[in-house]
Amino acid sequence: MHRRSFLQTSISALISSPLFFLPGQAQASYGDIVVGGGMYKNLDTNKIEFLLGYVDLQNYLSKQISLNFLPHGIALDPNNHNRLFAFEKIGPGACVVNVEDFTLEQYIKPLQNSFFYGHGMPNKDGTLTFFTETNIETNKGVIPIRDTKTLQLVDQFPTYGEKPHDCHLIENGTIMAITNAGGAIGSNTDQPSVTFVDIATRQLLEKIELDSHAFNTGHLSYNNGDLVVVSAPREGLDNMRIGAVSIRKKNHKLVTMKNPEPITSKIYGEALSVVIEPKNRIAAVTHPSGNLVTFWSIKNNSFLNAISLPHARGVVLSTNGKSFIITYGKQASLIQINVNTLLPITNSEIQSTFISGSHLYNISRERILLKLN
């Protein structure tokens, strides 16, 4: 990294405690290409700059493209697997990037009086792309729909909440699940919620709230009826209070995990990234301020394991589904966790990936899933 250094925050080193486990003996998965946002300090200008980072784990190849915003959510164009959408969290930034030649294709503007709020995705056939946006005057959430190729606005519908963030098309692309962070605690505003909207009719099908109003609804993962929602402390509360992991296994109610208390009392700040491993129905969750990764059984609504990992941020499944890939630490490192042992895989660490943002996205896995569907 010639004449550049990562923006470093004050985080603790890898801690020695009963929560830290020695690496598990297993073969890492390297047939993966992952991308994510990052930021660094340019020592020539002394300014913070932003990028989209790309890492080919098999060939140890790393590439970056400079952007004018920090990419948060990322989505793949189903009709062009080299074309990515990137979205800013609370700001005017969104763009399309081509990772074949790693060039910026086009920036996208939000609706008038609105900000992008972090996420979006194309529909199943790739003709339309959905974005989460918030009106900065009313805080009401909206999902603009743009033509995936031309990026022209086609339609829009409400999120049925305030300050939407994450969104996923579920049930074969017919329903959109949306997290709405809501207003500040104690204010006369909407409560945090997850809303389910029918894509064809644009009508609200269901709206669920957490069993505590001390948390927002940040990100979600969904698989075959199983829903996991991860949360930060509600706006208006100290951002170093505990976050939350909430599980709604198929055909059951959403329940916030309170046990074991030695774990749930240590997940300070936001529970950030979440992914469901579908075979064993395990949810992996990162807790940057708590320096933890936690693992939860959806089937049993129970805690499985925790690993101490400094400033853990993005988490995705490997292409073969045998490991969780996680970014962490002040050097923007990457490590793999075996899905069966829930322990770090020996010699799977890669340092200086440039991916220091909130999330990680596995292009290789998504390309295969799109072909299968």
MARPALUM-266997 format. One record per residue (C-alpha): residue in one letter; residue number from 1; x, y, z. Coordinates in Angstrom, 3 decimals, always signed. Layout:
BEGIN
type: A; seq: NUM; X: X; Y: Y; Z: Z
...
This chain:
BEGIN
type: M; seq: 1; X: +0.000; Y: +0.000; Z: +0.000
type: H; seq: 2; X: +2.342; Y: +2.702; Z: -1.304
type: R; seq: 3; X: +2.051; Y: +5.941; Z: +0.659
type: R; seq: 4; X: -1.321; Y: +4.948; Z: +2.081
type: S; seq: 5; X: -2.434; Y: +3.770; Z: +5.451
type: F; seq: 6; X: -5.763; Y: +2.472; Z: +6.627
type: L; seq: 7; X: -7.936; Y: +4.711; Z: +8.737
type: Q; seq: 8; X: -7.416; Y: +3.170; Z: +12.133
type: T; seq: 9; X: -9.803; Y: +3.285; Z: +15.031
type: S; seq: 10; X: -8.995; Y: +2.575; Z: +18.646
type: I; seq: 11; X: -9.845; Y: -1.095; Z: +18.996
type: S; seq: 12; X: -8.556; Y: -3.676; Z: +21.395
type: A; seq: 13; X: -6.160; Y: -6.392; Z: +20.336
type: L; seq: 14; X: -7.274; Y: -9.981; Z: +20.012
type: I; seq: 15; X: -8.217; Y: -10.713; Z: +23.587
type: S; seq: 16; X: -7.290; Y: -13.738; Z: +25.616
type: S; seq: 17; X: -10.397; Y: -14.984; Z: +27.357
type: P; seq: 18; X: -12.604; Y: -18.052; Z: +27.625
type: L; seq: 19; X: -14.395; Y: -16.823; Z: +24.501
type: F; seq: 20; X: -11.331; Y: -17.188; Z: +22.280
type: F; seq: 21; X: -10.753; Y: -20.569; Z: +20.692
type: L; seq: 22; X: -7.682; Y: -21.950; Z: +18.960
type: P; seq: 23; X: -7.966; Y: -22.540; Z: +15.204
type: G; seq: 24; X: -9.848; Y: -25.633; Z: +14.126
type: Q; seq: 25; X: -8.137; Y: -28.092; Z: +11.829
type: A; seq: 26; X: -9.965; Y: -27.892; Z: +8.515
type: Q; seq: 27; X: -9.332; Y: -27.016; Z: +4.898
type: A; seq: 28; X: -10.108; Y: -23.426; Z: +3.956
type: S; seq: 29; X: -12.219; Y: -22.587; Z: +0.902
type: Y; seq: 30; X: -10.307; Y: -20.510; Z: -1.630
type: G; seq: 31; X: -12.593; Y: -20.627; Z: -4.679
type: D; seq: 32; X: -14.121; Y: -17.315; Z: -3.668
type: I; seq: 33; X: -14.095; Y: -13.736; Z: -4.868
type: V; seq: 34; X: -15.286; Y: -11.264; Z: -2.241
type: V; seq: 35; X: -15.896; Y: -7.521; Z: -2.414
type: G; seq: 36; X: -16.652; Y: -4.795; Z: +0.098
type: G; seq: 37; X: -16.209; Y: -1.139; Z: +0.900
type: G; seq: 38; X: -13.183; Y: +0.446; Z: +2.482
type: M; seq: 39; X: -11.633; Y: +3.745; Z: +3.490
type: Y; seq: 40; X: -8.082; Y: +4.899; Z: +4.085
type: K; seq: 41; X: -6.053; Y: +8.005; Z: +4.740
type: N; seq: 42; X: -4.134; Y: +9.295; Z: +1.740
type: L; seq: 43; X: -0.830; Y: +10.514; Z: +3.167
type: D; seq: 44; X: -0.195; Y: +12.733; Z: +0.137
type: T; seq: 45; X: -3.343; Y: +14.780; Z: +0.764
type: N; seq: 46; X: -4.016; Y: +13.883; Z: +4.415
type: K; seq: 47; X: -7.627; Y: +13.194; Z: +3.415
type: I; seq: 48; X: -9.892; Y: +10.203; Z: +3.937
type: E; seq: 49; X: -10.668; Y: +8.417; Z: +0.662
type: F; seq: 50; X: -13.084; Y: +5.610; Z: -0.203
type: L; seq: 51; X: -12.942; Y: +2.508; Z: -2.355
type: L; seq: 52; X: -14.546; Y: -0.742; Z: -3.388
type: G; seq: 53; X: -12.181; Y: -3.610; Z: -2.615
type: Y; seq: 54; X: -11.968; Y: -6.948; Z: -4.459
type: V; seq: 55; X: -10.127; Y: -10.040; Z: -3.221
type: D; seq: 56; X: -9.686; Y: -13.301; Z: -5.135
type: L; seq: 57; X: -8.933; Y: -15.754; Z: -2.324
type: Q; seq: 58; X: -7.684; Y: -18.471; Z: -4.650
type: N; seq: 59; X: -5.087; Y: -16.328; Z: -6.428
type: Y; seq: 60; X: -4.432; Y: -13.905; Z: -3.563
type: L; seq: 61; X: -5.315; Y: -11.107; Z: -5.966
type: S; seq: 62; X: -6.473; Y: -7.794; Z: -4.544
type: K; seq: 63; X: -7.826; Y: -4.837; Z: -6.538
type: Q; seq: 64; X: -9.495; Y: -1.552; Z: -5.625
type: I; seq: 65; X: -11.446; Y: +1.180; Z: -7.332
type: S; seq: 66; X: -11.712; Y: +4.687; Z: -5.884
type: L; seq: 67; X: -15.197; Y: +6.061; Z: -5.231
type: N; seq: 68; X: -16.556; Y: +9.305; Z: -3.793
type: F; seq: 69; X: -18.447; Y: +7.484; Z: -1.010
type: L; seq: 70; X: -17.971; Y: +4.508; Z: +1.298
type: P; seq: 71; X: -19.807; Y: +1.482; Z: -0.176
type: H; seq: 72; X: -22.046; Y: -0.216; Z: +2.383
type: G; seq: 73; X: -24.405; Y: -2.656; Z: +0.651
type: I; seq: 74; X: -23.511; Y: -4.369; Z: -2.633
type: A; seq: 75; X: -25.646; Y: -6.282; Z: -5.136
type: L; seq: 76; X: -24.953; Y: -8.278; Z: -8.312
type: D; seq: 77; X: -26.697; Y: -7.726; Z: -11.663
type: P; seq: 78; X: -28.289; Y: -11.126; Z: -12.521
type: N; seq: 79; X: -27.820; Y: -10.474; Z: -16.250
type: N; seq: 80; X: -24.198; Y: -9.364; Z: -16.032
type: H; seq: 81; X: -22.195; Y: -11.077; Z: -13.313
type: N; seq: 82; X: -19.386; Y: -8.541; Z: -13.614
type: R; seq: 83; X: -21.719; Y: -5.619; Z: -12.903
type: L; seq: 84; X: -22.181; Y: -4.571; Z: -9.267
type: F; seq: 85; X: -24.385; Y: -2.015; Z: -7.547
type: A; seq: 86; X: -22.921; Y: -0.271; Z: -4.487
type: F; seq: 87; X: -24.893; Y: +1.836; Z: -1.998
type: E; seq: 88; X: -23.950; Y: +4.433; Z: +0.594
type: K; seq: 89; X: -25.336; Y: +4.292; Z: +4.126
type: I; seq: 90; X: -27.208; Y: +7.574; Z: +4.687
type: G; seq: 91; X: -25.976; Y: +9.764; Z: +1.868
type: P; seq: 92; X: -26.291; Y: +10.664; Z: -1.818
type: G; seq: 93; X: -23.922; Y: +7.944; Z: -3.061
type: A; seq: 94; X: -24.728; Y: +4.924; Z: -5.210
type: C; seq: 95; X: -23.058; Y: +3.600; Z: -8.328
type: V; seq: 96; X: -22.509; Y: +0.761; Z: -10.753
type: V; seq: 97; X: -19.057; Y: -0.842; Z: -11.008
type: N; seq: 98; X: -17.759; Y: -3.333; Z: -13.567
type: V; seq: 99; X: -15.387; Y: -5.812; Z: -11.897
type: E; seq: 100; X: -14.203; Y: -7.388; Z: -15.148
type: D; seq: 101; X: -12.043; Y: -4.344; Z: -15.875
type: F; seq: 102; X: -12.761; Y: -2.767; Z: -12.465
type: T; seq: 103; X: -14.050; Y: +0.542; Z: -13.698
type: L; seq: 104; X: -16.758; Y: +2.873; Z: -12.485
type: E; seq: 105; X: -19.709; Y: +2.650; Z: -14.855
type: Q; seq: 106; X: -21.976; Y: +5.353; Z: -13.467
type: Y; seq: 107; X: -22.988; Y: +7.184; Z: -10.307
type: I; seq: 108; X: -26.691; Y: +7.219; Z: -9.403
type: K; seq: 109; X: -28.641; Y: +10.049; Z: -7.805
type: P; seq: 110; X: -31.290; Y: +9.513; Z: -5.098
type: L; seq: 111; X: -34.811; Y: +10.867; Z: -5.281
type: Q; seq: 112; X: -35.283; Y: +14.564; Z: -4.602
type: N; seq: 113; X: -34.965; Y: +15.395; Z: -0.881
type: S; seq: 114; X: -33.804; Y: +11.838; Z: -0.190
type: F; seq: 115; X: -30.674; Y: +9.933; Z: +0.783
type: F; seq: 116; X: -29.693; Y: +6.390; Z: -0.051
type: Y; seq: 117; X: -29.897; Y: +4.355; Z: +3.141
type: G; seq: 118; X: -27.465; Y: +1.537; Z: +2.555
type: H; seq: 119; X: -28.874; Y: -1.334; Z: +0.513
type: G; seq: 120; X: -30.651; Y: -2.443; Z: -2.627
type: M; seq: 121; X: -30.918; Y: -5.296; Z: -5.085
type: P; seq: 122; X: -32.209; Y: -6.235; Z: -8.558
type: N; seq: 123; X: -35.269; Y: -8.407; Z: -9.014
type: K; seq: 124; X: -34.959; Y: -12.054; Z: -10.022
type: D; seq: 125; X: -34.840; Y: -11.500; Z: -13.784
type: G; seq: 126; X: -32.577; Y: -8.477; Z: -13.408
type: T; seq: 127; X: -34.787; Y: -6.013; Z: -15.226
type: L; seq: 128; X: -35.480; Y: -3.777; Z: -12.224
type: T; seq: 129; X: -33.392; Y: -2.702; Z: -9.244
type: F; seq: 130; X: -34.739; Y: -1.671; Z: -5.834
type: F; seq: 131; X: -33.069; Y: +0.854; Z: -3.498
type: T; seq: 132; X: -33.723; Y: +1.827; Z: +0.126
type: E; seq: 133; X: -34.088; Y: +5.596; Z: +0.440
type: T; seq: 134; X: -35.346; Y: +7.992; Z: +3.105
type: N; seq: 135; X: -36.936; Y: +11.399; Z: +2.707
type: I; seq: 136; X: -34.614; Y: +13.638; Z: +4.729
type: E; seq: 137; X: -37.474; Y: +15.961; Z: +5.684
type: T; seq: 138; X: -40.048; Y: +13.401; Z: +6.868
type: N; seq: 139; X: -37.847; Y: +10.327; Z: +7.564
type: K; seq: 140; X: -40.397; Y: +8.213; Z: +5.706
type: G; seq: 141; X: -38.958; Y: +5.276; Z: +3.827
type: V; seq: 142; X: -39.385; Y: +4.638; Z: +0.121
type: I; seq: 143; X: -38.243; Y: +1.966; Z: -2.328
type: P; seq: 144; X: -37.521; Y: +3.562; Z: -5.708
type: I; seq: 145; X: -37.486; Y: +1.114; Z: -8.620
type: R; seq: 146; X: -35.058; Y: +1.812; Z: -11.440
type: D; seq: 147; X: -34.444; Y: +0.114; Z: -14.758
type: T; seq: 148; X: -31.352; Y: -2.015; Z: -14.161
type: K; seq: 149; X: -29.752; Y: -1.143; Z: -17.497
type: T; seq: 150; X: -30.661; Y: +2.520; Z: -17.946
type: L; seq: 151; X: -31.014; Y: +3.355; Z: -14.211
type: Q; seq: 152; X: -34.065; Y: +5.439; Z: -15.030
type: L; seq: 153; X: -36.777; Y: +5.670; Z: -12.348
type: V; seq: 154; X: -39.711; Y: +3.368; Z: -13.124
type: D; seq: 155; X: -41.840; Y: +3.371; Z: -9.974
type: Q; seq: 156; X: -41.656; Y: +3.507; Z: -6.180
type: F; seq: 157; X: -43.487; Y: +2.270; Z: -3.104
type: P; seq: 158; X: -43.333; Y: +2.971; Z: +0.656
type: T; seq: 159; X: -41.402; Y: +0.835; Z: +3.131
type: Y; seq: 160; X: -44.220; Y: +1.330; Z: +5.650
type: G; seq: 161; X: -41.747; Y: +2.635; Z: +8.192
type: E; seq: 162; X: -39.080; Y: +5.245; Z: +8.871
type: K; seq: 163; X: -35.387; Y: +5.219; Z: +7.960
type: P; seq: 164; X: -35.282; Y: +1.904; Z: +6.077
type: H; seq: 165; X: -31.935; Y: +0.206; Z: +5.693
type: D; seq: 166; X: -31.631; Y: -3.436; Z: +4.640
type: C; seq: 167; X: -33.854; Y: -5.110; Z: +2.045
type: H; seq: 168; X: -34.101; Y: -8.640; Z: +0.662
type: L; seq: 169; X: -36.320; Y: -10.160; Z: -2.004
type: I; seq: 170; X: -37.694; Y: -13.408; Z: -0.606
type: E; seq: 171; X: -40.203; Y: -16.084; Z: -1.571
type: N; seq: 172; X: -38.881; Y: -16.413; Z: -5.115
type: G; seq: 173; X: -38.680; Y: -12.650; Z: -5.490
type: T; seq: 174; X: -42.362; Y: -11.953; Z: -4.835
type: I; seq: 175; X: -41.955; Y: -10.279; Z: -1.429
type: M; seq: 176; X: -39.517; Y: -7.702; Z: -0.113
type: A; seq: 177; X: -38.414; Y: -7.828; Z: +3.538
type: I; seq: 178; X: -37.256; Y: -4.411; Z: +4.777
type: T; seq: 179; X: -35.735; Y: -3.242; Z: +8.054
type: N; seq: 180; X: -37.018; Y: +0.162; Z: +9.224
type: A; seq: 181; X: -34.847; Y: +1.672; Z: +11.979
type: G; seq: 182; X: -37.603; Y: +4.019; Z: +13.155
type: G; seq: 183; X: -37.187; Y: +7.251; Z: +15.079
type: A; seq: 184; X: -35.455; Y: +8.094; Z: +18.331
type: I; seq: 185; X: -36.580; Y: +6.341; Z: +21.492
type: G; seq: 186; X: -39.293; Y: +8.277; Z: +23.294
type: S; seq: 187; X: -40.203; Y: +10.288; Z: +20.206
type: N; seq: 188; X: -43.565; Y: +10.389; Z: +18.499
type: T; seq: 189; X: -42.296; Y: +8.458; Z: +15.506
type: D; seq: 190; X: -42.567; Y: +4.998; Z: +14.013
type: Q; seq: 191; X: -41.203; Y: +2.090; Z: +16.017
type: P; seq: 192; X: -38.388; Y: +0.007; Z: +14.496
type: S; seq: 193; X: -39.829; Y: -2.795; Z: +12.410
type: V; seq: 194; X: -39.398; Y: -5.361; Z: +9.686
type: T; seq: 195; X: -41.992; Y: -4.968; Z: +6.955
type: F; seq: 196; X: -42.949; Y: -7.439; Z: +4.253
type: V; seq: 197; X: -44.257; Y: -5.888; Z: +1.040
type: D; seq: 198; X: -45.887; Y: -7.642; Z: -1.899
type: I; seq: 199; X: -43.897; Y: -6.674; Z: -4.987
type: A; seq: 200; X: -46.808; Y: -7.044; Z: -7.419
type: T; seq: 201; X: -49.371; Y: -5.003; Z: -5.469
type: R; seq: 202; X: -46.931; Y: -2.815; Z: -3.434
type: Q; seq: 203; X: -49.120; Y: -3.557; Z: -0.399
type: L; seq: 204; X: -47.981; Y: -4.252; Z: +3.161
type: L; seq: 205; X: -48.376; Y: -7.932; Z: +4.034
type: E; seq: 206; X: -46.903; Y: -7.963; Z: +7.538
type: K; seq: 207; X: -45.165; Y: -5.649; Z: +9.980
type: I; seq: 208; X: -43.279; Y: -7.034; Z: +12.969
type: E; seq: 209; X: -41.532; Y: -5.242; Z: +15.813
type: L; seq: 210; X: -38.885; Y: -6.425; Z: +18.246
type: D; seq: 211; X: -39.947; Y: -7.393; Z: +21.762
type: S; seq: 212; X: -37.883; Y: -4.474; Z: +23.105
type: H; seq: 213; X: -37.995; Y: -0.855; Z: +21.941
type: A; seq: 214; X: -34.382; Y: -0.355; Z: +23.080
type: F; seq: 215; X: -33.100; Y: -1.629; Z: +19.709
type: N; seq: 216; X: -33.456; Y: -0.610; Z: +16.104
type: T; seq: 217; X: -33.733; Y: -3.075; Z: +13.226
type: G; seq: 218; X: -30.499; Y: -2.981; Z: +11.259
type: H; seq: 219; X: -29.816; Y: -5.961; Z: +9.002
type: L; seq: 220; X: -31.570; Y: -9.220; Z: +8.280
type: S; seq: 221; X: -30.908; Y: -12.613; Z: +6.794
type: Y; seq: 222; X: -33.685; Y: -14.858; Z: +5.499
type: N; seq: 223; X: -33.746; Y: -18.468; Z: +4.375
type: N; seq: 224; X: -36.738; Y: -20.739; Z: +3.759
type: G; seq: 225; X: -38.943; Y: -19.032; Z: +6.341
type: D; seq: 226; X: -36.178; Y: -18.479; Z: +8.911
type: L; seq: 227; X: -35.519; Y: -14.819; Z: +9.737
type: V; seq: 228; X: -32.660; Y: -13.340; Z: +11.767
type: V; seq: 229; X: -32.595; Y: -9.612; Z: +12.590
type: V; seq: 230; X: -29.581; Y: -7.845; Z: +14.095
type: S; seq: 231; X: -29.811; Y: -4.523; Z: +15.876
type: A; seq: 232; X: -27.940; Y: -1.560; Z: +17.313
type: P; seq: 233; X: -29.021; Y: +0.464; Z: +20.347
type: R; seq: 234; X: -31.995; Y: +2.641; Z: +19.442
type: E; seq: 235; X: -31.344; Y: +6.208; Z: +18.288
type: G; seq: 236; X: -31.184; Y: +8.420; Z: +21.381
type: L; seq: 237; X: -29.442; Y: +5.770; Z: +23.477
type: D; seq: 238; X: -25.716; Y: +5.441; Z: +24.134
type: N; seq: 239; X: -24.265; Y: +3.713; Z: +21.086
type: M; seq: 240; X: -22.130; Y: +1.543; Z: +23.372
type: R; seq: 241; X: -25.117; Y: -0.065; Z: +25.025
type: I; seq: 242; X: -25.711; Y: -3.661; Z: +23.978
type: G; seq: 243; X: -27.071; Y: -4.583; Z: +20.573
type: A; seq: 244; X: -29.338; Y: -7.514; Z: +19.845
type: V; seq: 245; X: -29.839; Y: -10.690; Z: +17.828
type: S; seq: 246; X: -33.450; Y: -11.699; Z: +17.176
type: I; seq: 247; X: -34.601; Y: -14.954; Z: +15.609
type: R; seq: 248; X: -37.875; Y: -15.966; Z: +14.026
type: K; seq: 249; X: -37.667; Y: -19.562; Z: +12.999
type: K; seq: 250; X: -40.166; Y: -20.657; Z: +10.388
type: N; seq: 251; X: -43.799; Y: -20.369; Z: +11.552
type: H; seq: 252; X: -42.832; Y: -18.908; Z: +14.943
type: K; seq: 253; X: -42.603; Y: -15.487; Z: +16.594
type: L; seq: 254; X: -39.589; Y: -13.196; Z: +16.512
type: V; seq: 255; X: -37.623; Y: -13.576; Z: +19.765
type: T; seq: 256; X: -34.658; Y: -11.477; Z: +20.934
type: M; seq: 257; X: -31.863; Y: -13.608; Z: +22.349
type: K; seq: 258; X: -31.229; Y: -12.874; Z: +26.040
type: N; seq: 259; X: -29.204; Y: -15.937; Z: +26.990
type: P; seq: 260; X: -26.538; Y: -16.727; Z: +27.830
type: E; seq: 261; X: -26.139; Y: -13.467; Z: +29.715
type: P; seq: 262; X: -22.301; Y: -13.591; Z: +29.729
type: I; seq: 263; X: -22.533; Y: -13.356; Z: +25.930
type: T; seq: 264; X: -25.515; Y: -11.053; Z: +25.384
type: S; seq: 265; X: -24.090; Y: -8.561; Z: +27.887
type: K; seq: 266; X: -20.888; Y: -8.277; Z: +25.832
type: I; seq: 267; X: -22.368; Y: -7.525; Z: +22.402
type: Y; seq: 268; X: -21.796; Y: -3.795; Z: +22.791
type: G; seq: 269; X: -22.969; Y: -1.377; Z: +20.132
type: E; seq: 270; X: -24.402; Y: -2.651; Z: +16.908
type: A; seq: 271; X: -24.803; Y: -6.231; Z: +15.863
type: L; seq: 272; X: -23.649; Y: -5.511; Z: +12.327
type: S; seq: 273; X: -23.528; Y: -8.250; Z: +9.692
type: V; seq: 274; X: -25.506; Y: -11.490; Z: +9.628
type: V; seq: 275; X: -25.700; Y: -14.541; Z: +7.404
type: I; seq: 276; X: -27.621; Y: -17.823; Z: +7.692
type: E; seq: 277; X: -25.908; Y: -21.131; Z: +6.904
type: P; seq: 278; X: -28.926; Y: -23.007; Z: +5.501
type: K; seq: 279; X: -27.972; Y: -26.651; Z: +5.983
type: N; seq: 280; X: -27.489; Y: -26.487; Z: +9.759
type: R; seq: 281; X: -29.647; Y: -23.349; Z: +10.180
type: I; seq: 282; X: -26.861; Y: -21.422; Z: +11.900
type: A; seq: 283; X: -26.723; Y: -17.630; Z: +12.017
type: A; seq: 284; X: -23.320; Y: -15.928; Z: +12.213
type: V; seq: 285; X: -23.338; Y: -12.342; Z: +13.545
type: T; seq: 286; X: -20.526; Y: -9.787; Z: +13.886
type: H; seq: 287; X: -20.232; Y: -7.335; Z: +16.794
type: P; seq: 288; X: -17.499; Y: -4.774; Z: +15.998
type: S; seq: 289; X: -17.551; Y: -2.845; Z: +19.276
type: G; seq: 290; X: -17.800; Y: -6.059; Z: +21.278
type: N; seq: 291; X: -14.893; Y: -7.612; Z: +19.336
type: L; seq: 292; X: -16.960; Y: -10.763; Z: +18.882
type: V; seq: 293; X: -18.527; Y: -13.073; Z: +16.347
type: T; seq: 294; X: -21.483; Y: -15.029; Z: +17.701
type: F; seq: 295; X: -23.180; Y: -18.132; Z: +16.306
type: W; seq: 296; X: -26.813; Y: -19.070; Z: +16.935
type: S; seq: 297; X: -29.011; Y: -22.092; Z: +16.305
type: I; seq: 298; X: -32.173; Y: -21.007; Z: +14.528
type: K; seq: 299; X: -33.742; Y: -24.417; Z: +15.051
type: N; seq: 300; X: -33.383; Y: -24.203; Z: +18.831
type: N; seq: 301; X: -33.325; Y: -20.406; Z: +19.338
type: S; seq: 302; X: -30.087; Y: -20.881; Z: +21.217
type: F; seq: 303; X: -26.473; Y: -19.773; Z: +21.463
type: L; seq: 304; X: -23.839; Y: -22.042; Z: +19.927
type: N; seq: 305; X: -20.454; Y: -20.370; Z: +20.154
type: A; seq: 306; X: -18.530; Y: -17.087; Z: +20.200
type: I; seq: 307; X: -15.094; Y: -16.131; Z: +18.952
type: S; seq: 308; X: -13.145; Y: -13.082; Z: +20.077
type: L; seq: 309; X: -12.184; Y: -11.225; Z: +16.921
type: P; seq: 310; X: -11.207; Y: -7.545; Z: +17.032
type: H; seq: 311; X: -13.595; Y: -5.220; Z: +15.241
type: A; seq: 312; X: -15.330; Y: -8.044; Z: +13.312
type: R; seq: 313; X: -17.431; Y: -6.580; Z: +10.511
type: G; seq: 314; X: -18.446; Y: -8.387; Z: +7.308
type: V; seq: 315; X: -19.528; Y: -12.033; Z: +7.167
type: V; seq: 316; X: -20.549; Y: -14.221; Z: +4.219
type: L; seq: 317; X: -20.663; Y: -17.911; Z: +3.377
type: S; seq: 318; X: -17.938; Y: -19.442; Z: +1.220
type: T; seq: 319; X: -18.900; Y: -20.705; Z: -2.213
type: N; seq: 320; X: -18.840; Y: -24.335; Z: -1.080
type: G; seq: 321; X: -20.863; Y: -23.459; Z: +2.030
type: K; seq: 322; X: -18.270; Y: -24.995; Z: +4.376
type: S; seq: 323; X: -16.992; Y: -21.827; Z: +5.994
type: F; seq: 324; X: -17.941; Y: -18.352; Z: +7.090
type: I; seq: 325; X: -15.645; Y: -15.661; Z: +5.673
type: I; seq: 326; X: -15.198; Y: -12.711; Z: +8.042
type: T; seq: 327; X: -13.384; Y: -9.370; Z: +7.781
type: Y; seq: 328; X: -11.939; Y: -7.840; Z: +10.928
type: G; seq: 329; X: -9.261; Y: -5.731; Z: +12.582
type: K; seq: 330; X: -7.313; Y: -2.558; Z: +11.929
type: Q; seq: 331; X: -5.394; Y: -4.187; Z: +9.057
type: A; seq: 332; X: -8.639; Y: -5.131; Z: +7.267
type: S; seq: 333; X: -7.849; Y: -8.828; Z: +7.628
type: L; seq: 334; X: -9.962; Y: -11.771; Z: +6.502
type: I; seq: 335; X: -10.366; Y: -15.181; Z: +8.128
type: Q; seq: 336; X: -12.524; Y: -18.277; Z: +7.622
type: I; seq: 337; X: -14.551; Y: -20.121; Z: +10.259
type: N; seq: 338; X: -15.523; Y: -23.764; Z: +9.803
type: V; seq: 339; X: -19.335; Y: -24.066; Z: +9.787
type: N; seq: 340; X: -19.239; Y: -27.432; Z: +11.586
type: T; seq: 341; X: -16.780; Y: -26.669; Z: +14.389
type: L; seq: 342; X: -17.432; Y: -22.891; Z: +14.460
type: L; seq: 343; X: -13.692; Y: -22.435; Z: +14.955
type: P; seq: 344; X: -11.138; Y: -20.499; Z: +12.879
type: I; seq: 345; X: -9.554; Y: -22.490; Z: +10.060
type: T; seq: 346; X: -5.800; Y: -22.816; Z: +10.249
type: N; seq: 347; X: -3.841; Y: -20.660; Z: +7.763
type: S; seq: 348; X: -6.985; Y: -19.077; Z: +6.313
type: E; seq: 349; X: -6.087; Y: -15.506; Z: +7.274
type: I; seq: 350; X: -5.386; Y: -12.860; Z: +4.629
type: Q; seq: 351; X: -4.236; Y: -9.403; Z: +5.704
type: S; seq: 352; X: -4.483; Y: -5.962; Z: +4.119
type: T; seq: 353; X: -7.550; Y: -6.679; Z: +1.979
type: F; seq: 354; X: -8.574; Y: -2.983; Z: +1.907
type: I; seq: 355; X: -12.105; Y: -4.170; Z: +2.828
type: S; seq: 356; X: -12.692; Y: -2.294; Z: +6.089
type: G; seq: 357; X: -16.374; Y: -1.424; Z: +5.570
type: S; seq: 358; X: -19.455; Y: -2.895; Z: +7.191
type: H; seq: 359; X: -20.172; Y: -5.799; Z: +4.878
type: L; seq: 360; X: -18.659; Y: -8.471; Z: +2.698
type: Y; seq: 361; X: -20.184; Y: -9.862; Z: -0.495
type: N; seq: 362; X: -19.245; Y: -13.190; Z: -2.117
type: I; seq: 363; X: -19.497; Y: -12.737; Z: -5.888
type: S; seq: 364; X: -18.593; Y: -16.366; Z: -6.607
type: R; seq: 365; X: -21.352; Y: -17.799; Z: -4.421
type: E; seq: 366; X: -23.971; Y: -15.394; Z: -5.784
type: R; seq: 367; X: -23.045; Y: -16.216; Z: -9.392
type: I; seq: 368; X: -23.595; Y: -19.927; Z: -8.720
type: L; seq: 369; X: -26.888; Y: -19.334; Z: -6.895
type: L; seq: 370; X: -28.175; Y: -17.217; Z: -9.789
type: K; seq: 371; X: -27.327; Y: -19.960; Z: -12.277
type: L; seq: 372; X: -29.083; Y: -22.578; Z: -10.155
type: N; seq: 373; X: -32.215; Y: -20.427; Z: -9.943
